[in-house]
Structures are given as structure tokens and as C-alpha cells.
Amino acid sequence: MINIAKLLKDAPKGMKLYSPLFGEVKFKYINGSQFGIIVEDSAECSRSFDKYGRYFTIYNNAECLLFPSKECRTWENFELPVKSKFKVGDWVVTDYGKVSQVVSVDKDGDGYTLDDGVYFSGSWCDMYHLWTIQDAKDGDIMACSDWLFILKQFNVKGNNHKTYCHYDLTLNRFKDDIDSYMVSGSDEYHPATKEQRDLLFKKMKEAGYTWDEKKKVLKKIQPHYDIANFKPFDKVLVRDADDGKWRCNWFSHYSGDGGVYRFVTTKCRYAQCIPFEGNEHLLGTTDMCDKMYINW
């Protein structure tokens, strides 16, 4: 007879088996007694079989009444399911903090491909562990069921957390101030996928912001002054070079064929031209104007 207890000694708890007596059962553990194979039936009652899968051992001719499944009633060529450290969709972290997502697992369960194209197997698996909320760091881009956000501070003692900004998926709204929010549990959080990151930065840009990853600062995008806004007889400040002094003039038109001197005024052509209004303090100086006005 086949020693089933030996076959199941490394079986995962909860693995499904079958018995004609109890129907589908779940494996619990192996102990050293005569009835060493312990399973659980659908009523959550423990049932015991001996090492040969027999339930009635008082009869010498009793047969095995525990099988791999209803369809497979033999233990010949039985193999335990592949024990895989990670599964597809898991977020994993290296010893040095790099976070990636598992996109495929080898058939033998010992090789993994990540979303960044990295493949690892064997002893390299020891360099990775499953991502948990304790791995989250200041500035990480994260997601939950309703929000995409850049984490500022995670409160391990509760659900009140800080963000640099967030995008509400339900309300389709980007919020730019450091905010607190509540969710049901930390198990809902995970690193943002590439698609989620792209969406957050798209909504951020639409709201007029950019993210400085090094300084961990949300910056307002400075609008660029369009030369099409200049109209004939607008008051402007003009000069020919960065070391020249700004002087007043009246704008006439923009000439693309003027080489460096494309800004035409009522008196002459110039290389640099900015609105007078809002830049009065530059008149007569060689100071550089705000970057938003640089259009030459």
C-alpha cells in the first residue's frame, strides 16, 4: 500500500482532497499517531485517516478512502502542487528597496519575471520579499480602490495618512494640497502600476502642476507667454541682448523672417520683447525677465 502520509507531509494547509465518505475535504496536517492524516470536512469537523488513507483500520481488508480528487482516485504518480514563493500580480521588494510587480511565473514555480523585464530564480529569490505597507516610503506613488496619490506620511497606528497630492478616481478630481484621508485598511494600498502613474501625472499636468521627485515638492507650472498675445500698439519692453537695457516701445508685429530681430516695433526691430504691464520694474535695467516671457 502507498504511504499517503509521506506524500502529504509537505502539503499546504487547505489543499483540497476527496473522500467517498465526506466528499471534498481540506488537508490540515500530519501527526505521528496511527490516524496521522488530519483533514477537515465541509462542516469544519476534523476527520482522521491512517497513513494509508484508511478510515476503518479495525478491518484488515479496509481500503483507502482518501484521494487526490473525486476524479483521481489513485495516489500513483501523485505530486504536490508547485510551491511558489510569489504569484502573478504580487508586488515584491528587493533588499535595497526597489519595488516591482510579478508578471509571470515559471512552470516549476522557481522563476519570476517582473514588470521592468527583470528575471530572477533560484537563490536570487532570497533577495526579494512580498511588499507590505511597511515598505512604503516618503514620495512613493501609490494607489488604492478610489485614489492615486503620492505618499507623504503613513500612519502605522491608524488609517489617517498624509499625501503630497492625490487624484480621486470616483470624483475625477485632482487635489494639490497636502491632505489626510481615511480608508478601511492598509491592505487596500499598493504601489501604483505604470498605467496608474501615467494617469496621476496626466491629471497633475492638467491641473497645472509638476512633481519634483528629488525635492519632493509639487510645483506650479509657469505659463509661457504666447507671442500671439502681442497686439499692434501694445506697450512693450524691448532690447537686443541679455546684457542690454530694457526700453519702452510700441509693438507692431512679429516677423519670422527677421532672423534674431523678429520683434518689430513702431521704431525698430528687436531680439527680445516682453509686455510692459507687469514688468515696469525692469525698465532701464539689464535684469532678466521671468522665464514665462522668454519666447525668443
Steps between C-alpha positions, in 0.01 A plus 500: 500500500613856431606708803278804439618677816850510353366649175306769689761597762582826316149568370366854553227541757160525334596294195187330365468120513207261462344220703200285396390528863504879537528642151748782450727553799792731583840382616596624849819328614691174560562373852688199631204296626335203331237731348765738377328674205267772629252666263197724542159430347245753371352530850847602627531176699839332517522152351791260545645242260795271554817530297351280228184710472281245685215619721399161641827341615337232712434307180806337345362533148388865533576714197632850453222758531705816443601611151650799315157586352160357407627439146842364601467205739857380498819622663718360224724775352355756743694826532434792729408832338802713418599707799554850365635781715315765296205505263403716201385842618707500820704810579852409609784699652875446474733526796594849381139621471419471128130419448369299202198289408511131402359454148579131442611190692688204354324165488731363768411795724861600555543774241332838477480782247429853621326792332836670438625194308722364779504119535618322812497143631668263742711661771422846357147459640647558847569861398125566463210512745131579465422873516306614808391846611808510726707518179327824393727805503465876488438601138378158381228506236221276624142395436192367675150426375397865460820707503836543333740696716855593595559389858639748751445320828341166584353468847570141607273542802192595305343583166575872499772560243664797329552557128681760291212482254235255388260427216151384596396235247136516606461877481754548218670772703865584560583660835828685539524568872645270764196312620385227738265223409342186638459153350388170648840338535864504396455182296327716237820689423749391238768663282350665193527318169653676199150577369398644837816710524444635149141590586601681819765707320258574217243637744775685685612672180141586407468668841814704426756317714816295466667274756862557606599148605839598649370788712160332559317818410189560293579795272264730318573500127585850387288599199695599190416834346381451143633758254159482333375699799688807378273744313588809297572803720536290817747651746809279506854488636769412245874444473750320274692278748508374858746771602295778338274742686125470463333795327138591425343468159178430312452154353430476126524134393702180514717414202626145463743599223684752710763260629589587858311830477148366463308746715402804295401819682391837365865610503724198447552121520612331822613156612310501830152628573280472812177669615555831679212440739622293793865558408527873570774434755732377223500830309855634469656188655685202354318256729361180350124480473290213636549173311136499392569796267803351326375431148806575287 
